[in-house]
Amino acid sequence: MARLRITLVKSGIGYGMDQKMTLKSLGLRRMNQQVTHEDSASVRGMIQKVRHLVKVEEERGDAE
């Protein structure tokens, strides 16, 4: 299954509370911090909400 590496590239300061809470839900707190999540519809929805603040890379798990 694919995993997503999400990097915070722009601060959430100046954006709405809903976007700040979405970043917190993804586990992003500091600039350039990276987190990895399983690719799912809910994670894709959160990424879509803050797409202007994050960079997303797809990781393939070939070791299965």
N, CA, C and O atoms as CSV, one atom per row, in Angstrom:
chain,resi,resn,atom,element,x,y,z
A,1,MET,N,N,0.847,-1.186,0.000
A,1,MET,CA,C,0.000,0.000,0.000
A,1,MET,C,C,0.884,1.238,0.000
A,1,MET,O,O,1.949,1.247,0.617
A,2,ALA,N,N,0.458,2.245,-0.667
A,2,ALA,CA,C,1.219,3.486,-0.777
A,2,ALA,C,C,1.130,4.290,0.515
A,2,ALA,O,O,0.125,4.266,1.225
A,3,ARG,N,N,2.202,4.989,0.789
A,3,ARG,CA,C,2.235,5.898,1.919
A,3,ARG,C,C,2.517,7.288,1.376
A,3,ARG,O,O,3.109,7.439,0.307
A,4,LEU,N,N,2.093,8.303,2.118
A,4,LEU,CA,C,2.291,9.691,1.709
A,4,LEU,C,C,3.224,10.381,2.684
A,4,LEU,O,O,3.034,10.309,3.899
A,5,ARG,N,N,4.237,11.053,2.143
A,5,ARG,CA,C,5.137,11.864,2.966
A,5,ARG,C,C,4.689,13.303,2.790
A,5,ARG,O,O,4.713,13.839,1.682
A,6,ILE,N,N,4.277,13.931,3.894
A,6,ILE,CA,C,3.719,15.279,3.861
A,6,ILE,C,C,4.693,16.209,4.576
A,6,ILE,O,O,5.116,15.933,5.698
A,7,THR,N,N,5.045,17.311,3.920
A,7,THR,CA,C,5.989,18.284,4.476
A,7,THR,C,C,5.305,19.635,4.575
A,7,THR,O,O,4.677,20.092,3.620
A,8,LEU,N,N,5.427,20.274,5.732
A,8,LEU,CA,C,4.880,21.622,5.924
A,8,LEU,C,C,5.865,22.619,5.333
A,8,LEU,O,O,6.989,22.741,5.820
A,9,VAL,N,N,5.457,23.334,4.286
A,9,VAL,CA,C,6.360,24.261,3.602
A,9,VAL,C,C,5.974,25.719,3.819
A,9,VAL,O,O,6.753,26.615,3.495
A,10,LYS,N,N,4.776,25.973,4.365
A,10,LYS,CA,C,4.338,27.338,4.618
A,10,LYS,C,C,3.585,27.350,5.942
A,10,LYS,O,O,2.846,26.414,6.247
A,11,SER,N,N,3.766,28.387,6.715
A,11,SER,CA,C,3.159,28.489,8.030
A,11,SER,C,C,1.644,28.655,7.953
A,11,SER,O,O,1.112,29.213,6.993
A,12,GLY,N,N,0.970,28.165,8.970
A,12,GLY,CA,C,-0.475,28.307,9.066
A,12,GLY,C,C,-0.913,29.632,9.672
A,12,GLY,O,O,-2.109,29.892,9.800
A,13,ILE,N,N,0.051,30.473,10.046
A,13,ILE,CA,C,-0.280,31.774,10.625
A,13,ILE,C,C,-1.017,32.610,9.586
A,13,ILE,O,O,-0.594,32.699,8.434
A,14,GLY,N,N,-2.116,33.215,10.001
A,14,GLY,CA,C,-2.889,34.060,9.104
A,14,GLY,C,C,-3.997,33.314,8.382
A,14,GLY,O,O,-4.754,33.916,7.622
A,15,TYR,N,N,-4.103,32.005,8.611
A,15,TYR,CA,C,-5.158,31.210,7.997
A,15,TYR,C,C,-6.185,30.849,9.062
A,15,TYR,O,O,-5.948,31.025,10.257
A,16,GLY,N,N,-7.302,30.354,8.622
A,16,GLY,CA,C,-8.407,30.053,9.523
A,16,GLY,C,C,-8.097,28.951,10.522
A,16,GLY,O,O,-7.184,28.147,10.330
A,17,MET,N,N,-8.880,28.934,11.594
A,17,MET,CA,C,-8.683,27.936,12.636
A,17,MET,C,C,-8.898,26.526,12.094
A,17,MET,O,O,-8.239,25.588,12.542
A,18,ASP,N,N,-9.808,26.365,11.138
A,18,ASP,CA,C,-10.047,25.029,10.581
A,18,ASP,C,C,-8.809,24.501,9.866
A,18,ASP,O,O,-8.527,23.305,9.932
A,19,GLN,N,N,-8.065,25.369,9.185
A,19,GLN,CA,C,-6.848,24.936,8.510
A,19,GLN,C,C,-5.737,24.654,9.516
A,19,GLN,O,O,-4.954,23.724,9.323
A,20,LYS,N,N,-5.658,25.432,10.569
A,20,LYS,CA,C,-4.663,25.179,11.611
A,20,LYS,C,C,-4.929,23.847,12.305
A,20,LYS,O,O,-3.998,23.104,12.614
A,21,MET,N,N,-6.202,23.551,12.546
A,21,MET,CA,C,-6.556,22.285,13.186
A,21,MET,C,C,-6.297,21.104,12.248
A,21,MET,O,O,-5.961,20.013,12.707
A,22,THR,N,N,-6.449,21.312,10.958
A,22,THR,CA,C,-6.147,20.263,9.987
A,22,THR,C,C,-4.658,19.945,9.996
A,22,THR,O,O,-4.275,18.776,9.948
A,23,LEU,N,N,-3.810,20.977,10.058
A,23,LEU,CA,C,-2.369,20.750,10.153
A,23,LEU,C,C,-2.035,19.984,11.423
A,23,LEU,O,O,-1.205,19.075,11.403
A,24,LYS,N,N,-2.673,20.345,12.517
A,24,LYS,CA,C,-2.439,19.658,13.787
A,24,LYS,C,C,-2.878,18.198,13.695
A,24,LYS,O,O,-2.205,17.313,14.225
A,25,SER,N,N,-3.991,17.946,13.033
A,25,SER,CA,C,-4.489,16.579,12.870
A,25,SER,C,C,-3.539,15.733,12.030
A,25,SER,O,O,-3.407,14.530,12.254
A,26,LEU,N,N,-2.889,16.359,11.077
A,26,LEU,CA,C,-1.905,15.650,10.260
A,26,LEU,C,C,-0.607,15.417,11.028
A,26,LEU,O,O,0.223,14.614,10.601
A,27,GLY,N,N,-0.419,16.106,12.151
A,27,GLY,CA,C,0.790,15.944,12.949
A,27,GLY,C,C,1.882,16.929,12.597
A,27,GLY,O,O,3.043,16.719,12.946
A,28,LEU,N,N,1.526,18.006,11.907
A,28,LEU,CA,C,2.507,19.005,11.481
A,28,LEU,C,C,2.492,20.188,12.441
A,28,LEU,O,O,1.452,20.808,12.661
A,29,ARG,N,N,3.664,20.496,13.015
A,29,ARG,CA,C,3.759,21.602,13.965
A,29,ARG,C,C,4.799,22.638,13.566
A,29,ARG,O,O,4.622,23.828,13.825
A,30,ARG,N,N,5.885,22.192,12.937
A,30,ARG,CA,C,6.987,23.099,12.618
A,30,ARG,C,C,7.242,23.124,11.114
A,30,ARG,O,O,6.924,22.172,10.402
A,31,MET,N,N,7.811,24.209,10.653
A,31,MET,CA,C,8.173,24.329,9.247
A,31,MET,C,C,9.163,23.233,8.870
A,31,MET,O,O,10.038,22.877,9.659
A,32,ASN,N,N,9.020,22.705,7.669
A,32,ASN,CA,C,9.866,21.650,7.110
A,32,ASN,C,C,9.764,20.321,7.856
A,32,ASN,O,O,10.571,19.422,7.619
A,33,GLN,N,N,8.804,20.183,8.738
A,33,GLN,CA,C,8.584,18.912,9.417
A,33,GLN,C,C,7.904,17.952,8.447
A,33,GLN,O,O,7.011,18.341,7.694
A,34,GLN,N,N,8.338,16.692,8.473
A,34,GLN,CA,C,7.746,15.685,7.604
A,34,GLN,C,C,7.035,14.633,8.441
A,34,GLN,O,O,7.526,14.220,9.491
A,35,VAL,N,N,5.874,14.206,7.963
A,35,VAL,CA,C,5.154,13.098,8.581
A,35,VAL,C,C,4.774,12.129,7.469
A,35,VAL,O,O,4.688,12.504,6.300
A,36,THR,N,N,4.549,10.879,7.853
A,36,THR,CA,C,4.159,9.853,6.897
A,36,THR,C,C,2.829,9.268,7.327
A,36,THR,O,O,2.644,8.914,8.491
A,37,HIS,N,N,1.900,9.168,6.384
A,37,HIS,CA,C,0.577,8.605,6.646
A,37,HIS,C,C,0.248,7.598,5.559
A,37,HIS,O,O,0.732,7.703,4.432
A,38,GLU,N,N,-0.584,6.616,5.910
A,38,GLU,CA,C,-1.116,5.701,4.909
A,38,GLU,C,C,-2.017,6.493,3.965
A,38,GLU,O,O,-2.700,7.426,4.387
A,39,ASP,N,N,-2.016,6.123,2.704
A,39,ASP,CA,C,-2.863,6.785,1.714
A,39,ASP,C,C,-4.305,6.337,1.921
A,39,ASP,O,O,-4.636,5.169,1.718
A,40,SER,N,N,-5.162,7.278,2.327
A,40,SER,CA,C,-6.578,6.980,2.528
A,40,SER,C,C,-7.396,8.202,2.109
A,40,SER,O,O,-6.858,9.291,1.912
A,41,ALA,N,N,-8.683,7.999,1.982
A,41,ALA,CA,C,-9.559,9.087,1.565
A,41,ALA,C,C,-9.575,10.220,2.582
A,41,ALA,O,O,-9.606,11.390,2.202
A,42,SER,N,N,-9.554,9.890,3.868
A,42,SER,CA,C,-9.600,10.936,4.893
A,42,SER,C,C,-8.326,11.779,4.894
A,42,SER,O,O,-8.387,12.999,5.041
A,43,VAL,N,N,-7.180,11.132,4.732
A,43,VAL,CA,C,-5.914,11.870,4.683
A,43,VAL,C,C,-5.860,12.726,3.418
A,43,VAL,O,O,-5.405,13.869,3.460
A,44,ARG,N,N,-6.322,12.178,2.298
A,44,ARG,CA,C,-6.355,12.961,1.055
A,44,ARG,C,C,-7.248,14.189,1.199
A,44,ARG,O,O,-6.935,15.247,0.654
A,45,GLY,N,N,-8.359,14.059,1.928
A,45,GLY,CA,C,-9.244,15.192,2.159
A,45,GLY,C,C,-8.584,16.270,2.986
A,45,GLY,O,O,-8.742,17.458,2.707
A,46,MET,N,N,-7.828,15.854,4.026
A,46,MET,CA,C,-7.114,16.834,4.850
A,46,MET,C,C,-6.038,17.542,4.034
A,46,MET,O,O,-5.848,18.752,4.161
A,47,ILE,N,N,-5.338,16.782,3.197
A,47,ILE,CA,C,-4.306,17.380,2.346
A,47,ILE,C,C,-4.935,18.393,1.391
A,47,ILE,O,O,-4.375,19.465,1.161
A,48,GLN,N,N,-6.079,18.058,0.845
A,48,GLN,CA,C,-6.767,18.961,-0.084
A,48,GLN,C,C,-7.106,20.287,0.592
A,48,GLN,O,O,-7.033,21.344,-0.036
A,49,LYS,N,N,-7.474,20.233,1.862
A,49,LYS,CA,C,-7.861,21.445,2.593
A,49,LYS,C,C,-6.678,22.389,2.805
A,49,LYS,O,O,-6.856,23.607,2.818
A,50,VAL,N,N,-5.476,21.842,2.971
A,50,VAL,CA,C,-4.290,22.671,3.245
A,50,VAL,C,C,-3.240,22.503,2.145
A,50,VAL,O,O,-2.043,22.609,2.411
A,51,ARG,N,N,-3.679,22.243,0.917
A,51,ARG,CA,C,-2.758,21.958,-0.191
A,51,ARG,C,C,-1.803,23.118,-0.484
A,51,ARG,O,O,-0.730,22.904,-1.048
A,52,HIS,N,N,-2.180,24.343,-0.108
A,52,HIS,CA,C,-1.322,25.505,-0.352
A,52,HIS,C,C,-0.239,25.651,0.719
A,52,HIS,O,O,0.634,26.510,0.599
A,53,LEU,N,N,-0.290,24.818,1.765
A,53,LEU,CA,C,0.675,24.899,2.857
A,53,LEU,C,C,1.626,23.705,2.914
A,53,LEU,O,O,2.627,23.752,3.629
A,54,VAL,N,N,1.331,22.649,2.182
A,54,VAL,CA,C,2.108,21.412,2.289
A,54,VAL,C,C,2.613,20.943,0.931
A,54,VAL,O,O,2.117,21.350,-0.119
A,55,LYS,N,N,3.616,20.072,0.989
A,55,LYS,CA,C,4.125,19.371,-0.191
A,55,LYS,C,C,3.923,17.889,0.077
A,55,LYS,O,O,4.212,17.409,1.173
A,56,VAL,N,N,3.429,17.160,-0.920
A,56,VAL,CA,C,3.107,15.748,-0.743
A,56,VAL,C,C,3.910,14.921,-1.733
A,56,VAL,O,O,3.957,15.220,-2.926
A,57,GLU,N,N,4.548,13.862,-1.206
A,57,GLU,CA,C,5.279,12.916,-2.042
A,57,GLU,C,C,4.740,11.526,-1.740
A,57,GLU,O,O,4.416,11.215,-0.594
A,58,GLU,N,N,4.647,10.701,-2.756
A,58,GLU,CA,C,4.134,9.351,-2.577
A,58,GLU,C,C,5.300,8.387,-2.426
A,58,GLU,O,O,6.255,8.425,-3.202
A,59,GLU,N,N,5.214,7.518,-1.416
A,59,GLU,CA,C,6.219,6.471,-1.198
A,59,GLU,C,C,5.574,5.134,-1.520
A,59,GLU,O,O,4.446,4.862,-1.109
A,60,ARG,N,N,6.283,4.321,-2.240
A,60,ARG,CA,C,5.781,2.981,-2.552
A,60,ARG,C,C,6.450,1.977,-1.616
A,60,ARG,O,O,7.661,2.027,-1.400
A,61,GLY,N,N,5.649,1.069,-1.066
A,61,GLY,CA,C,6.185,0.031,-0.194
A,61,GLY,C,C,6.358,-1.256,-0.978
A,61,GLY,O,O,5.419,-2.045,-1.081
A,62,ASP,N,N,7.563,-1.487,-1.543
A,62,ASP,CA,C,7.817,-2.658,-2.374
A,62,ASP,C,C,8.283,-3.863,-1.555
A,62,ASP,O,O,8.473,-4.942,-2.117
A,63,ALA,N,N,8.468,-3.710,-0.267
A,63,ALA,CA,C,9.020,-4.781,0.565
A,63,ALA,C,C,7.949,-5.719,1.095
A,63,ALA,O,O,8.182,-6.403,2.092
A,64,GLU,N,N,6.792,-5.774,0.466
A,64,GLU,CA,C,5.717,-6.642,0.961
A,64,GLU,C,C,5.809,-8.017,0.378
A,64,GLU,O,O,4.982,-8.875,0.687
